[in-house]
Amino acid sequence: MPTESANSLDSVAVVAQLLDELAAAPAPMGVSEIARALNQSKARIHRNLVSLKNFGLIDQDQATEKYRLGWKLFQLGERAGVQSNIRALAAPYLKLLCETTGQSSLLSIPLNGEALVIAAVDNDSNVSITVKPGNRPLPHCSAQGRIALAYATDTQRERLLGGTLAAPTPHSLVDTHAIGLRLQKIHEQLLEDAPNEALTGINVVAAPILRSEKDLIGIVAIVGSIQNIPHSPAGAMADMVRGCAAALSTLFGCDAYEQRGIAIPPEVRRLMSGGK
């Protein structure tokens, strides 16, 4: 049988990234916007947009000439959602995380090497720190972002870590060598935090949801003040975050946490067994 050429595989990758970008956008996007986001030429992006439009996968607004996802993709997404709905599966674990840690809990999914927040459960205190769905934390200086980077492709990492990296605070990690070491550590410990990196006084602790050792499908996290979530947390909070991520990974057939000897807390086990 003939093998696929490198060019054809590269074209498939661009199309996949293009659709991901349109899916995450709050409004229709123009050719120039998409080209900048994907670091591709306008001509190449336009060719792909025309092809996807011809197949009914995207629509073009006649007034603005901008593009959005098409109805056919919605139908395909509905079918995929029936088979694997990570948001619904994660909902009880996000609730448990919020209740047991006292912090807001988050669920993100990987998107072109970045993390996209898709669900959040806010704590009930008078001052609640949270991240709204639709937020895309900076890849290099956020807990969710670095987890997404750790499981991204080499091409995605090169794109996201190329050039000058933004530093929202003096504590933001911007040294690419140091970032690389953190990414290796994520694979070993299945845990990451980012105290004072995205915003001074705030920390996030996150753990990956895996379908296999190399296949990231989601990220569970808690967010709160540095006073409540200290740097490199140990004990109950870290255990609960990793425990929920481990339980969800198990639902998708991955035993990476078990292989590393990471225990699942009793509260999470009870939830896994239906509260018994």
C-alpha positions in Angstrom: 0.0 0.0 0.0 1.2 3.5 -0.7 2.5 5.5 2.3 1.3 9.0 3.1 3.8 11.7 2.3 5.1 14.1 4.9 3.4 17.0 3.1 0.0 15.3 3.3 0.4 14.6 7.0 1.5 18.2 7.6 -1.7 19.4 5.7 -3.9 17.3 7.9 -2.2 18.8 11.0 -2.9 22.3 9.8 -6.5 21.5 9.1 -6.9 20.0 12.6 -5.3 23.1 14.2 -7.4 25.4 12.1 -10.6 23.7 13.3 -9.4 23.8 16.9 -8.8 27.5 16.6 -12.2 28.2 15.2 -13.8 26.1 17.9 -12.1 28.1 20.7 -12.8 31.5 19.1 -15.6 33.6 20.7 -16.5 35.0 17.3 -16.0 34.2 13.6 -12.3 34.7 12.5 -10.7 36.2 9.4 -8.0 34.7 7.3 -5.3 36.9 8.8 -6.3 36.2 12.4 -6.1 32.4 11.8 -2.8 32.7 10.0 -1.3 34.6 12.9 -2.6 32.2 15.5 -1.2 29.2 13.7 1.9 30.8 12.4 1.0 29.9 8.8 0.9 31.9 5.6 -2.4 33.6 4.7 -2.4 31.8 1.3 -2.2 28.4 2.9 -4.9 29.1 5.5 -7.2 30.5 2.7 -6.8 27.3 0.6 -7.7 25.1 3.6 -10.7 27.3 4.5 -12.0 27.1 0.9 -11.7 23.3 1.0 -13.4 22.9 4.4 -16.2 25.2 3.3 -16.8 23.1 0.2 -17.2 20.0 2.5 -19.6 21.9 4.7 -17.3 21.8 7.8 -17.1 25.5 8.1 -19.3 28.5 7.1 -18.4 31.9 6.0 -20.3 35.1 7.0 -21.3 36.8 3.8 -21.2 40.3 5.4 -17.8 40.1 7.2 -16.2 37.2 5.1 -15.1 35.7 8.4 -15.3 32.0 9.1 -16.9 29.9 11.8 -17.6 26.1 12.4 -20.3 24.6 10.2 -23.4 22.7 11.1 -21.9 19.4 9.9 -19.2 19.6 12.6 -21.9 20.2 15.2 -23.5 17.0 14.1 -20.2 15.1 14.3 -19.5 16.6 17.7 -22.9 15.6 19.0 -22.1 12.0 18.1 -18.6 12.2 19.6 -20.1 13.7 22.8 -22.4 10.7 23.3 -19.4 8.4 23.2 -17.0 10.4 25.4 -18.2 13.4 27.4 -15.3 14.4 29.6 -17.2 17.4 30.9 -20.0 15.3 32.3 -17.7 12.6 33.6 -15.6 15.2 35.4 -18.5 17.1 36.9 -18.8 15.1 40.2 -15.0 15.1 40.7 -14.9 18.9 40.2 -17.6 19.2 42.9 -15.8 16.9 45.2 -12.5 18.8 44.7 -14.2 22.1 45.5 -15.9 20.7 48.7 -12.8 18.9 50.1 -10.2 21.5 49.4 -12.3 24.7 49.8 -10.9 26.0 46.5 -12.5 26.5 43.1 -11.9 23.6 40.8 -11.3 23.6 37.0 -11.4 21.3 34.0 -9.3 22.1 30.9 -8.7 20.3 27.7 -5.6 20.4 25.4 -5.9 22.6 22.3 -3.0 22.9 19.9 -0.6 22.4 22.8 -2.4 24.9 25.0 -4.9 24.4 27.8 -8.5 25.6 27.3 -10.7 25.9 30.4 -14.1 24.3 29.7 -15.7 24.0 33.2 -15.3 25.5 36.7 -16.9 25.0 40.1 -16.6 28.0 42.4 -16.2 27.7 46.2 -18.8 29.1 48.5 -16.6 31.6 50.4 -17.2 35.3 50.4 -14.1 35.7 48.2 -14.0 33.2 45.4 -11.1 33.0 43.0 -11.9 31.2 39.8 -11.1 31.0 36.1 -13.9 31.3 33.6 -14.6 28.7 30.9 -13.0 29.8 27.6 -9.8 31.1 29.3 -6.5 29.9 27.8 -3.8 30.2 30.4 -0.3 31.1 29.1 1.4 27.8 28.2 4.8 28.5 29.8 3.8 30.1 33.1 0.6 28.4 34.3 0.1 24.9 35.8 -2.5 23.9 33.2 -0.5 25.4 30.4 2.7 23.5 31.3 0.8 20.2 31.6 -0.6 20.8 28.1 2.9 21.6 26.9 4.3 18.5 28.5 2.1 16.3 26.3 2.1 18.5 23.2 3.9 17.6 19.9 7.5 18.9 19.3 6.1 21.3 16.7 3.5 22.7 19.0 6.1 23.2 21.8 8.5 24.9 19.4 5.8 27.3 18.3 4.6 28.1 21.8 8.0 28.6 23.3 9.6 30.4 20.4 10.4 34.1 20.6 10.1 36.3 23.7 7.8 34.7 26.4 5.4 37.0 28.3 6.0 37.5 32.0 2.8 38.6 33.7 4.6 38.7 37.1 8.3 38.8 38.3 7.8 35.1 39.2 6.7 33.9 35.8 8.8 31.1 34.4 10.3 32.2 31.0 13.6 30.4 30.7 13.1 27.6 28.1 15.6 25.3 29.7 13.9 25.6 33.1 10.5 25.1 31.4 11.8 21.9 29.7 12.9 20.5 33.1 9.5 21.2 34.5 7.8 19.4 31.6 9.9 16.3 32.3 8.9 16.5 36.0 5.3 16.6 35.1 5.6 13.2 33.3 7.2 11.8 36.4 5.0 13.3 39.1 1.7 13.9 37.2 1.3 17.2 39.1 2.2 20.9 38.5 1.7 24.2 40.3 2.5 27.8 39.4 2.6 30.1 42.4 2.5 33.8 41.6 3.2 33.1 37.9 0.0 34.0 36.1 -1.1 36.5 38.8 0.6 37.6 42.0 -0.9 36.0 45.1 -2.6 33.2 43.1 -1.6 29.5 42.8 -3.0 26.7 40.7 -2.4 23.0 41.3 -3.2 20.7 38.3 -2.9 17.1 37.2 -3.4 15.4 33.8 -6.3 13.2 32.8 -4.7 10.6 30.5 -6.0 8.1 28.0 -2.5 6.6 27.8 1.0 7.5 29.0 1.3 10.0 26.1 -2.3 10.9 25.4 -3.6 13.9 27.4 -7.3 14.4 27.2 -7.9 16.8 30.1 -6.5 18.6 33.1 -8.0 18.9 36.6 -7.0 21.8 38.8 -7.8 23.9 41.8 -7.1 27.6 42.0 -6.9 29.9 45.1 -4.8 32.4 47.0 -1.2 31.5 47.7 -2.1 31.7 51.4 -4.5 28.7 50.9 -2.5 26.9 48.2 1.2 27.1 49.1 4.1 26.5 46.7 4.8 22.8 46.0 1.8 21.6 48.0 2.0 18.3 49.7 -0.6 16.3 51.6 -4.4 16.5 51.2 -4.7 19.1 48.4 -2.2 17.6 46.0 -3.5 14.1 46.8 -7.1 15.2 46.0 -6.2 16.8 42.7 -4.1 13.8 41.6 -6.7 11.4 43.0 -9.5 12.9 40.9 -7.3 13.0 37.8 -6.3 9.4 38.4 -10.0 8.3 38.8 -10.9 10.0 35.5 -7.9 8.5 33.8 -9.0 5.1 34.9 -12.4 5.7 33.3 -10.6 6.2 30.0 -8.5 3.1 30.5 -5.2 4.5 31.7 -3.4 3.3 34.8 -0.5 5.7 34.7 -1.2 6.9 38.3 -1.3 3.4 39.6 1.9 2.5 37.8 3.6 5.3 39.7 2.2 4.2 43.1 0.0 7.3 43.4 -2.8 6.5 45.8 -6.4 7.6 45.3 -7.9 9.1 48.5 -10.9 7.3 50.1 -13.3 10.2 49.2 -12.4 9.8 45.5 -12.7 6.0 45.7 -16.2 6.3 47.2 -17.2 8.5 44.3 -15.8 6.0 41.8 -17.9 3.2 43.4 -21.0 5.3 43.3 -20.8 6.7 46.8 -20.7 3.4 48.6 
